[in-house]
Amino acid sequence: MGRSHFNISQGHELRLEYDYYRDKCPDAEKTVRSKMAQLYSQDKQVPANLLRLFFHDCFIMGCDASVFLDDSNGNESHPIERQAIPSQTLKGFDKINLIKEELEEACPGMVSCADALALATRDGILLHSNVCAMKEQAGGPYYPVFTGRRDSIRSYFQEATAEIPGPDDDLNKILHLFSLRGFSPRETVSLIGAHNIGKISCQFIRNRLYDFSGTGQPDPTMSDDFLVEMRVLCGDGNQTSLHGSPAPASAPAPMRSSGMRESTLGMNYYQRLSTSISSGAGFDAHYYQNLLRGRGLLHADQQLMAEEKTAKLVWAYASDCGTAYRTDFARVMLKMSNLGVLSGSQGQGSSYLGNHLMTVLYIATCIMLYRGTIVINFQRIRIFW
């Protein structure tokens, strides 16, 4: 494929290219792919964690790695994006750190954090299988990732607090937030289908079971049998923070049902919540089939059945083994991966044009965000200075 350009609503021309690093770092994408395969072999939750991390990054001011950035300079009155309530349960920062370290060994100062996350997310999706009608299709849906992104120089706490869709949002709010970023209802329904992999933490579900919208009662749209099942899996309702938000890391551990292990404190759409729904393993129709039966884990998920314009899309995606969904999901992921990206002279990049000190500080900042230690910063300075 030749050089490709995109336009976004802000009017900036995006100078992203397919295989952007072919000359600067020819093994960059191979390095990401190989490391992702290794990480997936160790932890099958990695693709889902990175997909959610990527969504949070792109949904707030574009795919610019702003969610990684600590621009507070030690000022506690200056909150950063990762401290916003919707971002507090994000996982996968350490995995991107491991990928970035290998990229730095291969090509120091070349590959941005934003590109590393975009590539790793796509490769994680490809590692997921699709089991349907006794026929296994290798890998999740493929989409090309155009590269050349630059990283943000600031984080966006206020925007992340206000604009990430919440687990108890109604359909109108969901569609509005997505439409602000140029997504149609069809694209929104397809993108939310990413919930078909990974586990949804009980922190996001518990208010729905005990205190929906501050009523002191469960979500009235849930059937009695489904409510009982979810309460058994998620346990007591006393450890949920205000307005259904996940409890911060400093809060006490949530109560659990007798015999429940910490690793099971969450649910997904392919575990056996219903014996009549075949168990899936990734990108197929099981998420939408559960919505048809009123068994959406999140209120926001089940809201896709609240109006005909989205319900008919759920029916369409649930009607086959996920072929239509996989096609649409690949298209919308390509669109999202190019959302509001920085390129050219915007933001900051790993290439340094001869300024060694700037390169060292940038690389160290990117890695310090995961490790939280100044020692790594000084080590990098000694190596590259």
C-alpha positions as CSV (number, residue, x, y, z in Angstrom):
1,M,0.0,0.0,0.0
2,G,1.2,3.5,-0.7
3,R,1.2,6.5,1.5
4,S,-2.3,7.3,2.9
5,H,-3.7,10.5,4.3
6,F,-6.8,11.1,6.4
7,N,-8.8,14.1,7.3
8,I,-10.5,14.7,10.6
9,S,-13.2,17.1,11.8
10,Q,-10.7,19.6,13.2
11,G,-9.5,20.1,9.6
12,H,-5.9,18.9,10.1
13,E,-4.4,16.7,7.5
14,L,-3.0,13.5,9.0
15,R,0.3,12.4,7.7
16,L,0.0,8.8,8.8
17,E,1.4,6.1,6.6
18,Y,1.0,2.4,6.2
19,D,4.4,0.9,7.4
20,Y,5.6,4.3,8.4
21,Y,8.7,2.8,10.2
22,R,9.8,0.7,7.2
23,D,13.0,2.8,6.9
24,K,13.4,4.3,10.4
25,C,12.7,1.0,12.3
26,P,11.9,-1.8,9.8
27,D,11.3,-4.4,12.5
28,A,9.0,-2.2,14.6
29,E,5.7,-3.9,13.8
30,K,7.3,-7.4,14.0
31,T,8.7,-6.5,17.4
32,V,5.3,-5.5,18.7
33,R,3.6,-8.5,17.2
34,S,6.1,-10.9,18.7
35,K,5.9,-9.4,22.1
36,M,2.2,-9.4,22.1
37,A,2.1,-13.1,21.3
38,Q,4.4,-13.7,24.2
39,L,2.3,-11.6,26.6
40,Y,-0.9,-13.3,25.4
41,S,0.5,-16.7,26.1
42,Q,1.1,-15.6,29.7
43,D,-2.2,-13.7,30.2
44,K,-5.3,-14.1,28.0
45,Q,-6.7,-10.9,29.4
46,V,-4.0,-8.7,27.8
47,P,-5.9,-8.0,24.5
48,A,-9.0,-6.9,26.3
49,N,-7.1,-4.7,28.7
50,L,-5.2,-3.0,25.8
51,L,-8.4,-2.6,23.8
52,R,-10.0,-0.7,26.7
53,L,-6.9,1.3,27.3
54,F,-6.8,2.2,23.6
55,F,-10.4,3.3,23.6
56,H,-9.9,5.5,26.6
57,D,-6.9,7.1,25.0
58,C,-8.5,7.7,21.6
59,F,-11.9,8.8,23.0
60,I,-10.3,11.7,24.8
61,M,-8.7,14.2,22.4
62,G,-7.6,11.5,20.0
63,C,-5.1,8.6,19.9
64,D,-2.1,10.5,21.3
65,A,-1.0,8.5,24.4
66,S,-2.2,11.4,26.6
67,V,-3.5,8.7,29.1
68,F,0.1,7.7,29.8
69,L,1.3,11.2,30.5
70,D,2.0,12.7,33.9
71,D,2.2,16.5,33.3
72,S,1.5,17.4,37.0
73,N,5.2,18.1,37.8
74,G,4.4,16.9,41.3
75,N,1.6,19.4,41.8
76,E,-1.2,17.5,43.6
77,S,-3.7,20.1,42.6
78,H,-3.1,19.3,38.9
79,P,-4.9,16.0,38.4
80,I,-3.8,13.9,35.4
81,E,-5.9,11.8,32.9
82,R,-5.2,8.5,34.6
83,Q,-6.6,9.8,37.8
84,A,-10.1,10.5,36.3
85,I,-12.6,8.0,37.8
86,P,-13.3,6.3,34.4
87,S,-9.5,5.7,34.0
88,Q,-8.7,4.4,37.4
89,T,-9.3,0.8,36.6
90,L,-7.4,0.8,33.3
91,K,-4.9,-2.0,32.9
92,G,-2.1,-2.7,30.4
93,F,0.3,0.2,31.1
94,D,2.9,-2.3,32.2
95,K,2.5,-4.3,29.0
96,I,3.0,-1.3,26.8
97,N,6.1,-0.5,28.8
98,L,7.5,-4.0,28.0
99,I,6.8,-3.5,24.3
100,K,8.2,0.0,24.4
101,E,11.4,-1.3,26.0
102,E,12.0,-3.8,23.2
103,L,11.3,-1.1,20.6
104,E,13.8,1.2,22.3
105,E,16.4,-1.6,22.2
106,A,15.8,-2.1,18.5
107,C,15.4,1.5,17.4
108,P,16.1,4.1,20.2
109,G,13.9,7.2,20.0
110,M,11.9,6.2,17.0
111,V,8.5,4.7,17.8
112,S,5.9,6.8,19.7
113,C,3.9,5.5,22.6
114,A,0.7,6.2,20.6
115,D,1.9,4.0,17.8
116,A,3.0,1.3,20.1
117,L,-0.4,1.2,21.7
118,A,-2.3,1.2,18.4
119,L,-0.2,-1.6,17.0
120,A,-0.4,-3.7,20.2
121,T,-4.2,-3.3,20.4
122,R,-4.6,-4.5,16.8
123,D,-2.3,-7.5,17.3
124,G,-4.1,-8.4,20.5
125,I,-7.4,-8.5,18.7
126,L,-5.9,-10.8,16.0
127,L,-4.8,-13.2,18.7
128,H,-8.4,-13.8,19.8
129,S,-10.2,-16.8,18.3
130,N,-13.8,-16.9,17.0
131,V,-15.6,-20.1,17.8
132,C,-19.0,-20.5,16.3
133,A,-21.1,-23.4,15.0
134,M,-18.2,-25.8,15.8
135,K,-16.0,-24.0,13.4
136,E,-13.0,-22.1,14.6
137,Q,-11.8,-19.1,12.7
138,A,-8.2,-18.1,13.5
139,G,-7.9,-14.7,15.1
140,G,-10.1,-11.7,15.5
141,P,-10.9,-9.2,12.7
142,Y,-7.9,-7.6,10.9
143,Y,-7.6,-4.0,10.1
144,P,-4.6,-2.0,8.9
145,V,-2.9,0.4,11.4
146,F,-1.5,3.5,9.9
147,T,1.5,4.8,11.8
148,G,3.4,8.0,12.4
149,R,1.4,9.3,15.4
150,R,3.1,11.7,17.8
151,D,2.4,11.8,21.5
152,S,0.5,14.5,23.4
153,I,2.4,16.9,25.6
154,R,-0.5,17.1,28.1
155,S,-3.2,15.0,29.7
156,Y,-6.9,15.7,29.9
157,F,-8.4,15.0,33.4
158,Q,-11.6,17.1,33.0
159,E,-12.4,15.6,29.6
160,A,-11.8,12.1,30.7
161,T,-14.0,12.6,33.8
162,A,-16.9,14.0,31.8
163,E,-16.8,12.3,28.3
164,I,-16.0,8.6,28.8
165,P,-19.3,6.7,28.5
166,G,-20.4,5.3,31.9
167,P,-21.7,1.8,32.7
168,D,-25.2,3.2,33.7
169,D,-25.6,5.7,30.8
170,D,-28.8,5.7,28.8
171,L,-28.9,5.3,25.1
172,N,-29.2,9.0,24.2
173,K,-26.1,9.9,26.2
174,I,-24.2,7.0,24.7
175,L,-25.1,7.9,21.1
176,H,-24.4,11.6,21.8
177,L,-20.9,11.0,23.2
178,F,-20.0,8.8,20.2
179,S,-21.6,11.2,17.7
180,L,-19.4,14.0,19.0
181,R,-16.5,12.0,17.7
182,G,-18.1,11.3,14.3
183,F,-19.5,7.8,15.0
184,S,-22.8,6.8,13.6
185,P,-25.3,4.7,15.6
186,R,-24.2,1.6,13.6
187,E,-20.5,2.3,14.3
188,T,-21.4,2.9,18.0
189,V,-23.2,-0.5,18.3
190,S,-20.3,-2.2,16.6
191,L,-17.6,-0.5,18.8
192,I,-19.4,-1.3,22.0
193,G,-19.4,-4.9,20.9
194,A,-15.7,-4.9,22.0
195,H,-17.2,-5.9,25.4
196,N,-17.4,-9.4,24.0
197,I,-13.8,-10.1,25.1
198,G,-12.3,-9.8,28.6
199,K,-14.0,-9.5,31.9
200,I,-16.2,-6.6,33.1
201,S,-15.3,-5.8,36.7
202,C,-18.0,-6.2,39.3
203,Q,-17.2,-2.6,40.4
204,F,-19.0,-1.5,37.2
205,I,-22.0,-3.8,37.8
206,R,-22.7,-3.7,41.5
207,N,-24.7,-0.4,41.6
208,R,-27.0,-1.9,39.0
209,L,-27.7,-4.8,41.3
210,Y,-28.3,-2.9,44.5
211,D,-28.6,0.9,44.0
212,F,-29.3,1.8,40.4
213,S,-29.2,5.5,39.8
214,G,-29.3,6.1,43.5
215,T,-32.7,4.6,44.0
216,G,-31.6,2.0,46.6
217,Q,-33.2,-0.7,44.3
218,P,-31.8,-2.8,41.4
219,D,-32.1,-1.9,37.8
220,P,-35.9,-2.5,37.1
221,T,-35.1,-3.7,33.5
222,M,-33.3,-6.8,34.8
223,S,-35.2,-10.1,35.1
224,D,-35.3,-11.7,38.6
225,D,-33.3,-14.8,37.6
226,F,-30.6,-12.7,35.9
227,L,-30.4,-10.4,39.0
228,V,-29.9,-13.4,41.3
229,E,-27.2,-14.9,39.1
230,M,-25.3,-11.6,38.9
231,R,-25.6,-11.1,42.7
232,V,-24.1,-14.5,43.3
233,L,-21.2,-13.8,41.0
234,C,-20.5,-10.3,42.3
235,G,-21.4,-10.5,45.9
236,D,-22.4,-7.7,48.3
237,G,-23.4,-4.2,47.2
238,N,-21.8,-2.2,50.0
239,Q,-18.4,-1.5,48.3
240,T,-19.5,0.6,45.3
241,S,-18.4,4.2,45.1
242,L,-20.7,7.1,44.3
243,H,-22.8,7.1,41.1
244,G,-21.8,3.6,40.1
245,S,-18.2,4.5,39.6
246,P,-15.6,1.9,40.3
247,A,-14.1,2.2,43.8
248,P,-10.6,3.8,43.8
249,A,-7.6,1.7,44.4
250,S,-7.4,2.9,48.0
251,A,-10.9,1.6,48.9
252,P,-11.4,-1.7,50.7
253,A,-11.7,-4.8,48.6
254,P,-15.2,-5.5,47.5
255,M,-17.2,-8.1,49.4
256,R,-17.4,-11.5,47.6
257,S,-19.7,-14.4,47.7
258,S,-18.6,-17.4,49.8
259,G,-15.9,-19.4,47.9
260,M,-15.3,-16.7,45.2
261,R,-11.7,-16.2,44.3
262,E,-10.3,-12.8,43.6
263,S,-9.6,-13.8,40.0
264,T,-13.3,-14.5,39.4
265,L,-14.6,-11.2,40.6
266,G,-15.8,-10.1,37.2
267,M,-17.9,-11.4,34.4
268,N,-17.8,-11.8,30.7
269,Y,-20.2,-12.4,27.9
270,Y,-19.0,-15.9,27.1
271,Q,-19.2,-17.5,30.5
272,R,-22.2,-19.7,31.2
273,L,-24.7,-17.1,32.4
274,S,-27.3,-19.0,30.3
275,T,-27.2,-22.6,29.3
276,S,-29.1,-21.9,26.1
277,I,-26.4,-19.5,24.8
278,S,-23.4,-21.3,23.3
279,S,-20.1,-20.4,24.9
280,G,-18.0,-18.2,22.7
281,A,-14.3,-17.3,22.9
282,G,-14.0,-13.9,21.3
283,F,-15.1,-12.0,18.3
284,D,-18.4,-13.6,17.3
285,A,-22.1,-13.0,18.0
286,H,-22.4,-14.1,21.6
287,Y,-22.4,-10.5,23.0
288,Y,-25.4,-9.5,20.8
289,Q,-27.2,-12.8,21.5
290,N,-27.1,-12.1,25.2
291,L,-28.5,-8.6,24.6
292,L,-31.5,-10.2,22.8
293,R,-32.2,-12.2,25.9
294,G,-32.0,-9.1,28.2
295,R,-28.8,-10.3,29.7
296,G,-26.5,-7.4,29.2
297,L,-24.0,-7.2,32.0
298,L,-24.0,-3.4,32.0
299,H,-27.1,-1.2,31.9
300,A,-25.3,0.7,29.0
301,D,-25.0,-2.5,27.1
302,Q,-28.6,-3.4,27.4
303,Q,-29.6,0.1,26.4
304,L,-28.7,-0.9,22.8
305,M,-32.0,-2.7,22.8
306,A,-33.9,0.4,24.1
307,E,-34.7,1.9,20.7
308,E,-35.4,0.4,17.3
309,K,-32.6,2.2,15.5
310,T,-30.0,0.3,17.6
311,A,-32.0,-2.8,18.4
312,K,-32.2,-3.7,14.7
313,L,-28.4,-3.6,14.6
314,V,-28.1,-5.9,17.6
315,W,-30.5,-8.3,15.8
316,A,-28.3,-8.1,12.6
317,Y,-25.1,-8.8,14.5
318,A,-26.6,-11.6,16.5
319,S,-28.1,-13.4,13.4
320,D,-24.9,-15.0,12.1
321,C,-21.6,-16.3,13.6
322,G,-20.3,-12.7,13.8
323,T,-19.4,-12.2,10.2
324,A,-21.3,-8.9,9.8
325,Y,-20.0,-7.7,13.2
326,R,-16.4,-8.6,12.5
327,T,-16.5,-6.7,9.2
328,D,-18.0,-3.6,10.8
329,F,-15.8,-3.8,13.9
330,A,-12.7,-3.8,11.7
331,R,-13.9,-0.7,9.9
332,V,-14.8,1.2,13.0
333,M,-11.5,0.3,14.7
334,L,-9.6,1.7,11.7
335,K,-11.6,4.9,12.0
336,M,-11.1,5.1,15.7
337,S,-7.3,4.5,15.5
338,N,-7.0,7.6,13.3
339,L,-9.2,9.7,15.6
340,G,-7.7,13.1,16.4
341,V,-4.1,11.9,16.0
342,L,-1.1,14.2,16.2
343,S,1.4,14.1,13.3
344,G,4.0,16.2,11.6
345,S,5.2,18.9,14.0
346,Q,2.3,18.4,16.5
347,G,2.9,17.0,20.0
348,Q,6.1,15.3,20.7
349,G,7.8,12.3,19.0
350,S,10.6,9.9,19.7
351,S,12.8,11.2,16.9
352,Y,15.0,14.0,18.1
353,L,16.9,15.5,15.2
354,G,20.2,15.5,17.0
355,N,19.0,16.8,20.4
356,H,20.2,13.9,22.6
357,L,19.0,15.4,25.9
358,M,15.4,15.8,24.5
359,T,15.5,12.2,23.4
360,V,16.6,10.9,26.7
361,L,13.9,12.9,28.6
362,Y,11.1,11.8,26.2
363,I,12.0,8.1,26.5
364,A,12.5,8.2,30.2
365,T,9.1,10.0,30.6
366,C,7.3,7.3,28.6
367,I,8.8,4.5,30.7
368,M,8.7,6.3,34.0
369,L,4.9,6.5,33.8
370,Y,4.7,2.8,34.2
371,R,7.5,2.1,36.6
372,G,7.0,5.2,38.8
373,T,10.7,5.5,39.6
374,I,13.2,8.2,39.0
375,V,16.0,5.6,38.9
376,I,15.0,4.6,35.4
377,N,15.2,8.2,34.3
378,F,18.8,8.5,35.4
379,Q,19.8,5.1,33.9
380,R,18.4,6.2,30.5
381,I,20.3,9.5,30.7
382,R,23.6,7.6,31.3
383,I,22.9,5.2,28.5
384,F,21.9,7.7,25.8
385,W,23.7,11.0,26.8
